[in-house]
Amino acid sequence: MDILIPIGIGFIANFMIFIIFKSLKQSNERSLLICVVAFLAVFLSSFVIGSWLGMGIGVSSLGMLLSVILIRIILAFVRRKGYV
């Protein structure tokens, strides 16, 4: 159950990154690309840091990846329905 906390933190952090860049008048695709870059940066930094701290950061990057996948699915669904 404790593993859900860093996954949730990563999910919320990447979702907030998407909202911030979307509010700066970026397109959906560009905001999603920035989220993917943020995920990769955090994931690669977990390898550089290593040890237990790096493992925790790696788990939070999993939450960031989940948010990227969920945002992409939602955007595809919204675009297909014609809301955007």
Contact map, one row per residue, 1 for C-alpha under 8 A:
111110000000000000000000000000000000000000000000000000000000000000000000000000000000
111111000000000000000000000000000000000000000000000000000000000000000000000000000000
111111100000000000000000000000000000000000000000000000000010000000000000000000000000
111111110000000000000000000000000000000000000000000000000000000000000000000000000000
111111111000000000000000000000000000000000000000000000000000000000000000000000000000
011111111100000000000000000000000000000000000000000000011011001000000000000000000000
001111111110000000000000000000000000000000000000000000000011111100000000000000000000
000111111111000000000000000000000000000000000000000000000001001000000000000000000000
000011111111100000000000000000000000000000000000000000000001001000000000000000000000
000001111111110000000000000000000000000000000000000000000001111100000000000000000000
000000111111111000000000000000000000000000000000000000000001001111100000000000000000
000000011111111100000000000000000000000000000000000000000000000100100000000000000000
000000001111111110000000000000000000000000000000000000000000000100000000000000000000
000000000111111111000000000000000010011000000000000000000000000100110000000000000000
000000000011111111100000000000000000000000000000000000000000000100110000000000000000
000000000001111111110000000000000000000000000000000000000000000000000000000000000000
000000000000111111111000000000000010000000000000000000000000000000000000000000000000
000000000000011111111100000000110110000000000000000000000000000000000000000000000000
000000000000001111111110000000000000000000000000000000000000000000000000000000000000
000000000000000111111111000000000000000000000000000000000000000000000000000000000000
000000000000000011111111110000100000000000000000000000000000000000000000000000000000
000000000000000001111111111100100000000000000000000000000000000000000000000000000000
000000000000000000111111110000000000000000000000000000000000000000000000000000000000
000000000000000000011111110000000000000000000000000000000000000000000000000000000000
000000000000000000001111111000000000000000000000000000000000000000000000000000000000
000000000000000000001111111101100000000000000000000000000000000000000000000000000000
000000000000000000000100111111100000000000000000000000000000000000000000000000000000
000000000000000000000100011111110000000000000000000000000000000000000000001000000000
000000000000000000000000001111111000000000000000000000000000000000000000000000000000
000000000000000000000000011111111100000000000000000000000000000000000000000000000000
000000000000000001001100011111111110000000000000000000000000000000000000000000000000
000000000000000001000000000111111111000000000000000000000000000000010011000000000000
000000000000000000000000000011111111100000000000000000000000000000000000000000000000
000000000000000001000000000001111111110000000000000000000000000000000000000000000000
000000000000010011000000000000111111111000000000000000000000000100010000000000000000
000000000000000000000000000000011111111100000000000000000000000010010000000000000000
000000000000000000000000000000001111111110000000000000000000000000000000000000000000
000000000000010000000000000000000111111111000000000000000000000000000000000000000000
000000000000010000000000000000000011111111100000000000000000100110000000000000000000
000000000000000000000000000000000001111111110000000000000000100000000000000000000000
000000000000000000000000000000000000111111111000000000000000000000000000000000000000
000000000000000000000000000000000000011111111100000000001100100000000000000000000000
000000000000000000000000000000000000001111111110000000001100100000000000000000000000
000000000000000000000000000000000000000111111111000000000000000000000000000000000000
000000000000000000000000000000000000000011111111100001000000000000000000000000000000
000000000000000000000000000000000000000001111111110011111100000000000000000000000000
000000000000000000000000000000000000000000111111110001000100000000000000000000000000
000000000000000000000000000000000000000000011111110001000000000000000000000000000000
000000000000000000000000000000000000000000001111111011000000000000000000000000000000
000000000000000000000000000000000000000000000111111111100000000000000000000000000000
000000000000000000000000000000000000000000000000111111100000000000000000000000000000
000000000000000000000000000000000000000000000000011111110000000000000000000000000000
000000000000000000000000000000000000000000000100111111111000000000000000000000000000
000000000000000000000000000000000000000000001111111111111100000000000000000000000000
000000000000000000000000000000000000000000000100011111111110000000000000000000000000
000001000000000000000000000000000000000000000100000111111111000000000000000000000000
000001000000000000000000000000000000000001100100000011111111100000000000000000000000
000000000000000000000000000000000000000001100110000001111111110000000000000000000000
001001100000000000000000000000000000000000000000000000111111111000000000000000000000
000001111110000000000000000000000000000000000000000000011111111100000000000000000000
000000100100000000000000000000000000001101100000000000001111111110000000000000000000
000000100100000000000000000000000000000000000000000000000111111111000000000000000000
000001111110000000000000000000000000000000000000000000000011111111100000000000000000
000000100111111000000000000000000010001000000000000000000001111111110000000000000000
000000000010000000000000000000000001001000000000000000000000111111111000000000000000
000000000010000000000000000000000000000000000000000000000000011111111100000000000000
000000000011011000000000000000000000000000000000000000000000001111111110000000000000
000000000000011000000000000000010011000000000000000000000000000111111111000000000000
000000000000000000000000000000000000000000000000000000000000000011111111100000000000
000000000000000000000000000000000000000000000000000000000000000001111111110000000000
000000000000000000000000000000010000000000000000000000000000000000111111111000000000
000000000000000000000000000000010000000000000000000000000000000000011111111100000000
000000000000000000000000000000000000000000000000000000000000000000001111111110000000
000000000000000000000000000000000000000000000000000000000000000000000111111111000000
000000000000000000000000000100000000000000000000000000000000000000000011111111100000
000000000000000000000000000000000000000000000000000000000000000000000001111111110000
000000000000000000000000000000000000000000000000000000000000000000000000111111111000
000000000000000000000000000000000000000000000000000000000000000000000000011111111111
000000000000000000000000000000000000000000000000000000000000000000000000001111111111
000000000000000000000000000000000000000000000000000000000000000000000000000111111110
000000000000000000000000000000000000000000000000000000000000000000000000000011111110
000000000000000000000000000000000000000000000000000000000000000000000000000001111111
000000000000000000000000000000000000000000000000000000000000000000000000000001111111
000000000000000000000000000000000000000000000000000000000000000000000000000001100111
